[in-house]
Amino acid sequence: MKLFKRKPKPPARASAGPATHGNGTGENGGQLNQKQTVPPASHILTMDLARSENLARMLAASRASNAVEVADLLAGMYIYEWDRLSKYWDNEDEVEKFLQTICKISPQRWHSWIELYDKKQHIEEPKSKWSPLRGRKQKQPAPEEKPLPRSSEVELLLRNAEVITPFHDKHEGRSLPILTSESVLLCIALNRESEIGRKLAETGLDIASLERAARDRRRAPLAWRDGS
């Protein structure tokens, strides 16, 4: 019997990777009175991977972390995409136990995260322009929370995935690599300098099969743009 009930996936589309805002300062260290610039995105995430990262940020926040770590991203992929990624292991039960341990997942925390994720998705859904309460004073929306940044290890992981993925698409006039869950999972497993990478590779992961899927140009990434 499966310990956790998985979340059915909503319709998906591509998402560009979040960019970091830079702050300018004057000669005396004072803040410049100018509009902040946003560095251009260096890649695009499939929506499945973007949703996995959203879950990863929730997991990181639940342990009061200052950044999203590789274990958080792996946990988000496990929670959201296990039905798709599990085919790269022969013994699913054993690797699930490993992932639940390394990602610190328990049934109580699992359901708490899923409820919070559902609530967050509901809040982010676009509201209808027509409302029976039109004319009444509307409540001011709560200020948007700044998402947790990625750790340096996660940033390096995604840069490595940019090299592996064969998929690209135009974004703001530039050709950007499209990162898939397969390319990211492969980069985690290939990093033998990381304890998580070493242990993940020892769980019976079929790295050769995963690498073929991650690098196969004929295999279009799932749900990476509207209408796909």
N, C-alpha and C positions, 0 to 999 in steps of 0.2 A: 504494500500500500504506500502510495506517495504521501510524504509528510506534509507537503505544502500544495495548495491549490494555485495553479498558475493564472496569471492575468491574461484574458483574451486581448489580442492586439487590435487597436482601432486602425482605421485607414491611415496610411503614412505617406510622408513626402520628405524631400531632402531638406537638410538644415546646414547652413554654413557654420563652421566652428566659431565659437564666441571669441571676440577680440578683447584685448586689454586696453583700458583707457590710460593715457599718459597724462602727467601733470607737469605744467611748466612753472618755473620759478624765476624771479628777477635776480638782479645782481646781489641784492642783500638777502636773498633767500625768501623774499616775499612772493606770494602767489601772483602770477601774471593774470591780468584781466583780459583773458582771451578764451576763445572756444577751445575745449579740449579736442584733441585729435584722436581718432581711433585707427590703430594699425590695421591694414587690410588683412582679411582672413587668408590663411595659407592652405586651407583645405575645406572640403565639404563633408559633412557626416550624413550617412543614410539616416532616415528618420528613426529606424529601429535602434541604431547606435546612439543617436541623440537622446532618445528616450531612456536608453540604458544609462547614459551619462547623467540624465536628470535624477534617476534613481540613485546613482552613485553619489551625487551631491547630497541627497537626503540622508544616505547612510553616513557620509562624512559628518554632516551636521549633527546627527544623532549621537555621535561620540565627541562632539565639541572640537572637531578638527579644524585647523585653519586652512586646509587645502584638501582636494580630492586626491587620494593615493591610488596606486595600482590595484590594491586589494579592493577598494571601493568600486572601481570601474569593473573589475572582474565580477564582483558581486552583482552589480547592476546588470551585466550581460547574462549572468546566471539566472537572475530572477526574471528578466524580461525575454531572453532569447534561448533558454535552455532547450526547448522543443526543437529548435533549429540546429543548435550547436552540438547537441548530445550525440549526433551520428558519428562524431569523430572519436568517440570512445567505445570500446567493446563492452566494458563493464560500467554501466551508467550508475549503478548503486554505489560503487566504491568511490567514483569521482565525485558524486553528489555529496557524500559524507565529507570528503576532503574540502570541497568548496564551502560547505556549510560551516566547517571548522575554521578555515583560513579567513573566511569573510565574516566570521562571528555572527552567523544567522541562526536564530531560534524561531520556533513557530510564533511566539508572541510578538517578537520584533517584526517578523515577516508580515503578519496581518496588520500590524500598526503602520508599517511603511506603505502597504498597499492601500489602506484607508486614506492615509495622508496624500498619496499619489493621486487617488481618485478625486479627492477634494480639490487638489491643486489643478488637475485637468479640468474640472468643472468650472473653477474660477476663471481659467484662461480661455474657455470657450467664448467665441464672439457672441455678443447678445444681439437679439433682434432689434432692428431700428424702430419697429412699432411696439409701443407699450401701452397697456390700458391705464397706466399710472402717469402718462405723459401730462405735463403741466404741474405735477406735484414736485416738491423740492426733492431732488435726488441726493443721496448720500455721496460724499466725495470718496473716490476710490482710495484704498490704502496705498501708501507709497510702495513702489516695487522694491523688493529686497534684492540686494546685490548678490549674485550667485557666488558660491565659493570658487576660488581660483583652482586651477590644476597645479599639482605639485610639479617640481622640475622633472621628476621621474616620468610622470604622465606626459608632460610636454615632449620629452625625448622619445617616449614610446610612440606618440602620434607622428612625430617627425620621421621615425623609422618606418611607420606604416605608410607615410606619403611616398616613400621610395618603393615599397613593395607593391602597392595597388596599381593595377594596369588601367584603372578607370579615371577619366577626367571629364570635366564639364565646364562650360563658360559661366563665369560669375563676375559681374561688374567689369566685363571686357577682358578678363584674364582666364586662362585655362588652369583650373585647380584640380588636384587629385581628389577623388571620392573615396573616403575611408569606409570600409566595410567591417563588420564584426569579425569576419574571417581574417582580414589583414591585421587587425589589432590583436586578436587572440594569438595569431602566429608570432607576432613580435614579442608578446609576453612570454611565450614558451621558448623562444629562441634566445632570450636574454639569460644566459647561464650565470651571469654575475649577480643576478637577483635570486634571492631565496625562493620567492614565489615562482619565478620562472623555472628554476630547477625542480621544485616539487611538482609543479604542474606538468612538466615533461615526464616525470616519473609516475604519473597516474595512468599510463597506458594510452595517452593521447597519440593518435595517428598523425604525426607531424607531416609526413609525406603527403597524405591525403588532404590535410588542411592546407598545406602550401600549394598544392595543385589548384584547389578551389580559390585560394586567395589571389593567385597569379593568372588564372585562366581568363584571357581577354574575351573569349566567346561566351562566358557566363556573366550576363549582365547583373549588376547589383540590384538587389530587391528594394523596391519602393524608395528610389532616390530622387524622384521628381513627381510633380502632379501628373496624374493620368497613367502612371506606370503600374 
